[in-house]
Amino acid sequence: MFHVLYRWQLKAGKEQVFQEGWSEIVHRNVNKYGALGSKLSKCSDGWWRSFSYWPSEEHWLKALRIDDSDQEARQKMMSAIIRKERPVTMTPVLDHVIASKVDHKDL
């Protein structure tokens, strides 16, 4: 397993356009390049972060090298971005994510 963290600051009022482009690219990566999915979050510091899951670093690098990118989806994202940071790559060491046994309705 291999993870990639992306970070962006977005223009006010462009969040929906960004989310549409991001979703299209995630689906392309899953369907064409074997990505395992991604999560997009709006953080309390005003930045947006995406955490992508890949079977391996090789899968991610292969997807980056292929030049069939969805230009419309990328343009949606780029039109909404004020600032972005370089991706941070990670190799998981421990994983304690589990499904809770607590009924959340009771909380």
C-alpha positions as CSV (number, residue, x, y, z in Angstrom):
1,M,0.0,0.0,0.0
2,F,1.1,3.5,-0.8
3,H,-0.5,6.9,0.1
4,V,-0.2,10.4,-1.3
5,L,-1.2,13.6,0.5
6,Y,-2.1,16.6,-1.7
7,R,-2.8,20.1,-0.3
8,W,-4.5,23.2,-1.9
9,Q,-5.8,26.6,-1.0
10,L,-8.9,27.4,-3.1
11,K,-10.5,30.5,-4.5
12,A,-13.7,31.5,-2.7
13,G,-16.7,30.3,-4.6
14,K,-14.8,27.8,-6.7
15,E,-15.1,24.9,-4.3
16,Q,-17.8,23.0,-6.2
17,V,-15.8,23.3,-9.5
18,F,-12.7,22.0,-7.8
19,Q,-14.7,19.0,-6.2
20,E,-16.1,18.1,-9.6
21,G,-12.7,18.0,-11.3
22,W,-11.1,16.2,-8.4
23,S,-13.9,13.5,-8.5
24,E,-13.4,13.0,-12.2
25,I,-9.7,12.5,-11.8
26,V,-10.1,10.1,-8.9
27,H,-12.5,8.0,-10.9
28,R,-10.1,8.0,-13.8
29,N,-7.2,6.9,-11.6
30,V,-9.3,4.1,-10.1
31,N,-10.7,2.9,-13.5
32,K,-7.5,3.2,-15.5
33,Y,-4.5,3.0,-13.2
34,G,-5.5,0.8,-10.2
35,A,-5.8,3.5,-7.6
36,L,-7.7,2.4,-4.5
37,G,-9.6,5.7,-4.0
38,S,-9.1,9.0,-2.3
39,K,-10.6,11.2,0.4
40,L,-11.0,15.0,0.1
41,S,-11.3,17.1,3.2
42,K,-11.7,20.8,3.9
43,C,-9.5,21.5,6.9
44,S,-10.0,24.0,9.8
45,D,-6.9,25.9,8.6
46,G,-8.7,26.8,5.3
47,W,-6.6,24.3,3.2
48,W,-8.1,21.4,1.3
49,R,-6.4,18.0,1.5
50,S,-6.7,14.8,-0.4
51,F,-5.4,11.5,0.8
52,S,-5.0,9.0,-2.1
53,Y,-4.6,5.3,-1.8
54,W,-2.5,3.2,-4.2
55,P,-1.5,-0.4,-4.3
56,S,2.2,0.7,-4.7
57,E,4.4,3.6,-5.5
58,E,4.9,2.1,-8.9
59,H,1.2,2.4,-9.7
60,W,1.2,6.0,-8.7
61,L,4.3,6.9,-10.7
62,K,2.9,5.1,-13.8
63,A,-0.3,7.1,-13.6
64,L,1.8,10.3,-13.4
65,R,3.8,9.4,-16.5
66,I,0.8,8.6,-18.7
67,D,-0.2,11.5,-20.9
68,D,-3.9,10.8,-21.3
69,S,-4.9,13.1,-18.5
70,D,-8.5,14.4,-18.5
71,Q,-7.6,18.0,-19.4
72,E,-11.2,19.3,-18.7
73,A,-11.1,17.8,-15.2
74,R,-7.6,19.2,-14.6
75,Q,-8.7,22.6,-15.8
76,K,-11.6,22.6,-13.4
77,M,-9.2,22.0,-10.5
78,M,-6.6,24.4,-11.7
79,S,-9.1,27.2,-12.1
80,A,-10.1,26.9,-8.5
81,I,-6.6,26.8,-7.0
82,I,-4.8,29.8,-5.4
83,R,-1.9,27.8,-4.1
84,K,-0.8,24.1,-4.0
85,E,2.0,22.3,-2.2
86,R,4.0,19.4,-3.5
87,P,2.5,16.0,-2.9
88,V,3.8,14.1,0.2
89,T,4.3,10.4,-0.4
90,M,3.9,7.9,2.5
91,T,4.4,4.2,3.0
92,P,2.1,3.0,5.8
93,V,3.8,1.4,8.8
94,L,0.8,0.7,11.1
95,D,-2.9,0.7,10.4
96,H,-5.4,0.9,13.2
97,V,-8.4,1.9,11.2
98,I,-11.3,-0.3,12.1
99,A,-15.1,-0.3,11.8
100,S,-16.5,0.8,15.1
101,K,-18.7,-1.6,17.1
102,V,-20.4,1.3,18.8
103,D,-23.9,2.3,17.6
104,H,-23.4,5.9,16.6
105,K,-27.1,6.6,17.1
106,D,-26.6,6.2,20.9
107,L,-23.9,9.0,21.1
